[in-house]
Amino acid sequence: MRLDHVQVSCPPGGEDVARAFYRDALGMTEVEKPELLKARGGCWFRAGAAEIHVGVEQSFTPAKKAHPALAVDDLEAVAAKLTGLGYPVRWDNETIPGRRRFHTADGHGNRVEFV
């Protein structure tokens, strides 16, 4: 078994905000959605084996606890880039012994972890 993708949500019309975070800030590639799913809105992104689908929810509430965790080669560089773009960065190197990580929020307030 392997993880295929993780879905987070955005409000109607929130695709450009999602693109600003996942495509522009993180450098993920936008993946074209299948034709039958395009009418639902949202957008999909991929980097390596990581795939994140952003789906539209009419009664959107940001995920404050549930989150994708993305493994990156240079935590400090990603944290610095996100900070420079105005995204919050909260380091947590104590909770899990031996694991360096931080949390941020995408443009819609969904929690995202980096390890």
C-alpha positions as CSV (number, residue, x, y, z in Angstrom):
1,M,0.0,0.0,0.0
2,R,1.1,3.6,-0.7
3,L,-0.5,6.9,-0.2
4,D,-1.8,8.3,-3.6
5,H,-2.8,11.8,-2.6
6,V,-4.0,14.0,0.2
7,Q,-7.0,16.4,-0.2
8,V,-7.4,19.7,1.4
9,S,-10.2,22.2,0.9
10,C,-10.8,25.7,-0.2
11,P,-13.8,27.9,-0.5
12,P,-15.5,28.4,-3.9
13,G,-13.3,30.5,-6.1
14,G,-10.2,29.8,-4.0
15,E,-8.1,28.1,-6.6
16,D,-5.8,31.1,-7.3
17,V,-5.0,31.4,-3.5
18,A,-4.2,27.6,-3.5
19,R,-2.0,28.1,-6.6
20,A,-0.1,30.9,-4.9
21,F,0.8,28.5,-2.1
22,Y,1.2,25.0,-3.6
23,R,2.5,26.0,-7.1
24,D,4.2,29.4,-6.6
25,A,5.5,29.2,-3.0
26,L,6.2,25.4,-2.8
27,G,7.1,24.9,-6.5
28,M,4.7,22.0,-7.0
29,T,3.5,21.4,-10.5
30,E,-0.2,21.8,-11.2
31,V,-1.7,18.6,-12.6
32,E,-4.6,18.8,-15.0
33,K,-7.7,17.4,-13.5
34,P,-9.7,14.7,-15.4
35,E,-12.4,16.2,-17.6
36,L,-15.3,14.8,-15.6
37,L,-13.9,16.5,-12.4
38,K,-13.1,19.9,-13.8
39,A,-16.6,21.2,-13.3
40,R,-16.3,20.7,-9.5
41,G,-13.6,23.3,-9.3
42,G,-10.4,22.9,-7.3
43,C,-6.9,22.1,-8.5
44,W,-4.3,19.3,-8.1
45,F,-0.5,19.6,-7.5
46,R,2.4,17.2,-7.6
47,A,6.1,17.2,-6.6
48,G,7.9,13.9,-6.7
49,A,5.6,11.3,-5.1
50,A,3.7,13.9,-3.2
51,E,0.3,14.9,-4.6
52,I,-2.1,17.3,-3.1
53,H,-5.7,17.8,-4.3
54,V,-7.4,21.0,-3.4
55,G,-11.2,20.5,-3.5
56,V,-13.9,23.2,-3.3
57,E,-16.3,23.0,-0.3
58,Q,-19.3,25.3,-0.2
59,S,-19.2,25.5,3.6
60,F,-15.4,25.7,3.8
61,T,-13.7,25.7,7.2
62,P,-9.9,25.4,7.2
63,A,-8.3,22.3,8.6
64,K,-6.5,23.3,11.8
65,K,-5.5,19.8,13.0
66,A,-5.7,17.4,10.0
67,H,-2.8,18.1,7.6
68,P,-0.4,16.8,5.0
69,A,3.2,16.4,6.1
70,L,5.7,17.1,3.3
71,A,9.3,15.8,3.5
72,V,11.8,18.3,2.0
73,D,15.6,18.3,1.7
74,D,16.2,21.8,3.2
75,L,13.7,22.7,6.0
76,E,15.4,26.1,6.7
77,A,15.2,27.1,3.0
78,V,11.5,26.3,2.8
79,A,10.8,28.0,6.1
80,A,12.7,31.1,5.0
81,K,10.9,31.2,1.6
82,L,7.5,30.8,3.3
83,T,8.3,33.5,5.9
84,G,9.4,35.9,3.2
85,L,6.1,35.4,1.4
86,G,4.1,36.1,4.5
87,Y,3.1,32.6,5.5
88,P,3.4,31.7,9.2
89,V,6.1,29.3,10.3
90,R,5.9,27.6,13.7
91,W,8.9,25.3,14.5
92,D,8.3,22.2,16.6
93,N,11.5,20.3,17.2
94,E,10.7,19.1,20.7
95,T,7.4,17.2,20.4
96,I,8.8,14.2,18.5
97,P,12.4,13.4,19.6
98,G,14.8,13.5,16.8
99,R,12.4,15.0,14.3
100,R,12.9,18.5,13.0
101,R,9.7,20.0,11.6
102,F,7.6,23.1,11.3
103,H,3.9,23.9,10.6
104,T,2.5,26.6,8.4
105,A,-0.9,27.4,6.9
106,D,-1.8,27.6,3.2
107,G,-3.5,30.7,2.0
108,H,-6.9,29.4,3.2
109,G,-5.6,28.6,6.7
110,N,-5.2,24.8,6.2
111,R,-2.4,23.3,8.3
112,V,0.6,22.0,6.5
113,E,3.6,20.3,8.1
114,F,7.2,20.1,6.8
115,V,9.7,17.5,7.9
